[in-house]
Amino acid sequence: MKEKHNINPADGIYSDCKNPRQNTKNKSIIPYTKEGNTKEQNFLEPRSLPLSLSPREAEVLNLLALGLRTGQIAHALGISNVTVDMHIRNGRTKLGATTREHAITLALHHKLITPFSK
């Protein structure tokens, strides 16, 4: 049987969760290094510089920011889904992003993409 967790709506967290990376009230998740030491990280700052994306990576992230899915981006650009995923992965790596959404946030924050401009 799966273990149930008690959720305290006031805290917005699992109250009986033993995971050390789990959010606690008024705290953010702190990533752990391989050695187990914690490190503070501002998630809007990239991990490596200089900040740049290839024109295709920027184009794919622009379309992703507009809400298009991988298949829609592939169709719009005339490329395969695998190629779209590769451009997203390369963009994430260059930006030091942990997710696709994080990559979009970083790219917008650093003005590398402008999905709503003409």
HELIX and SHEET records of a PDB file:
HELIX    1   1 PRO A   55  ALA A   65  1                                  11    
HELIX    2   2 THR A   70  LEU A   77  1                                   8    
HELIX    3   3 ASN A   81  LEU A   95  1                                  15    
HELIX    4   4 ARG A  100  HIS A  109  1                                  10    
SHEET    1   A 2 ILE A   7  ASN A   8  0                                        
SHEET    2   A 2 ILE A  13  TYR A  14 -1                                        
END                                                                             
